[in-house]
Amino acid sequence: MPRSVAIVFDDDYSSSLERVAFHTPVWMTDTPANRAAAEEAWRAATEWPHISVTLFRPLGWDALLAQISLHLRYDVVEAIGTPLTSEAGRALEAAGFVRVEETPTGFRARR
């Protein structure tokens, strides 16, 4: 089974975070709304320890993927709230992702 990570760039992902974080680790931009949602998820993780939410400040794709790789092993990136840019494509290719497809909310990359 592929291991996924959701990388969220929406400034307010609070209405969707619980649903996504229950199934996959989530890394999302550190905004006031996202921080409040993350704090709720961290409290829920005391009962559901598989919930993993990490906040990040905007980084380039190379640095972001490197940071995530320090914490997780993953084969699928689900990018939410951002288009597939040439920078993202290059970084994903360098990290070994060979299939990238756009989605209604961003894009998905697979190794």
Phi and psi in degrees as a GROMACS rama.xvg file:
@    title "Ramachandran Plot"
@    xaxis  label "Phi"
@    yaxis  label "Psi"
@TYPE xy
-64.0402  144.975  PRO-2
-97.5499  127.152  ARG-3
-111.911  158.274  SER-4
-137.707  135.742  VAL-5
-97.4912  128.962  ALA-6
-114.294  115.42  ILE-7
-108.817  127.153  VAL-8
-109.597  -2.06621  PHE-9
-64.4526  140.344  ASP-10
-71.2022  -24.6117  ASP-11
-138.861  93.7373  ASP-12
-104.449  14.2023  TYR-13
-59.5271  -34.7246  SER-14
-73.3766  -18.8984  SER-15
-111.196  -12.6768  SER-16
-59.581  -47.1198  LEU-17
-57.2919  -45.2003  GLU-18
-61.8009  -44.6641  ARG-19
-74.6519  -44.5249  VAL-20
-66.2031  -20.88  ALA-21
-69.4429  -23.3373  PHE-22
-111.695  -22.3672  HIS-23
-151.1  150.418  THR-24
-61.7045  144.65  PRO-25
-125.255  130.366  VAL-26
-113.368  128.15  TRP-27
-142.597  155.895  MET-28
-61.4549  143.084  THR-29
-84.9087  97.9073  ASP-30
-124.487  164.25  THR-31
-55.6317  -45.0607  PRO-32
-66.4542  -42.3826  ALA-33
-68.3127  -35.7966  ASN-34
-63.9439  -43.2985  ARG-35
-61.6676  -42.7554  ALA-36
-65.9499  -39.5826  ALA-37
-63.5979  -40.9897  ALA-38
-62.0296  -38.3874  GLU-39
-63.7195  -42.7022  GLU-40
-64.2487  -39.8682  ALA-41
-63.5337  -37.3093  TRP-42
-65.9395  -42.4066  ARG-43
-63.5563  -28.4518  ALA-44
-66.7414  -15.9465  ALA-45
-66.7287  -32.0493  THR-46
-93.5034  -31.4456  GLU-47
-121.88  80.7409  TRP-48
-64.4688  -12.1834  PRO-49
-77.3664  -10.2322  HIS-50
-71.5695  126.993  ILE-51
-135.16  114.491  SER-52
-128.935  128.606  VAL-53
-126.209  135.078  THR-54
-96.8068  146.472  LEU-55
-140.238  152.661  PHE-56
-88.7524  151.995  ARG-57
-52.198  129.141  PRO-58
-130.461  163.505  LEU-59
-69.2793  161.078  GLY-60
-61.2652  -40.0715  TRP-61
-59.231  -48.5011  ASP-62
-66.4373  -39.7135  ALA-63
-64.0765  -48.2888  LEU-64
-62.5456  -37.4426  LEU-65
-64.1001  -43.0458  ALA-66
-62.0841  -45.8389  GLN-67
-62.7061  -39.9203  ILE-68
-63.8969  -23.7139  SER-69
-68.8697  -24.0666  LEU-70
-110.9  -26.5385  HIS-71
-134.942  152.062  LEU-72
-102.616  127.562  ARG-73
-147.889  150.196  TYR-74
-116.506  -14.2005  ASP-75
-132.457  132.95  VAL-76
-111.883  125.145  VAL-77
-108.83  100.549  GLU-78
-88.994  128.142  ALA-79
-122.235  129.356  ILE-80
84.5471  20.6303  GLY-81
-150.102  143.742  THR-82
-79.7233  165.066  PRO-83
-77.6278  110.387  LEU-84
-98.4643  166.47  THR-85
-64.2522  -36.4184  SER-86
-61.519  -46.6009  GLU-87
-62.7497  -44.0643  ALA-88
-59.8528  -44.5671  GLY-89
-63.9084  -44.5297  ARG-90
-65.1501  -41.6584  ALA-91
-64.586  -42.1523  LEU-92
-62.2997  -42.9762  GLU-93
-64.3272  -27.8577  ALA-94
-88.1912  4.52324  ALA-95
94.6963  11.6675  GLY-96
-85.4992  126.158  PHE-97
-109.691  -20.2229  VAL-98
-121.463  122.994  ARG-99
-130.704  132.265  VAL-100
-137.108  142.239  GLU-101
-75.3662  147.916  GLU-102
-125.72  169.516  THR-103
-60.4583  -25.0794  PRO-104
-107.613  -0.224726  THR-105
161.445  -111.029  GLY-106
-159.118  164.563  PHE-107
-128.062  135.723  ARG-108
-124.938  139.288  ALA-109
-129.581  147.311  ARG-110
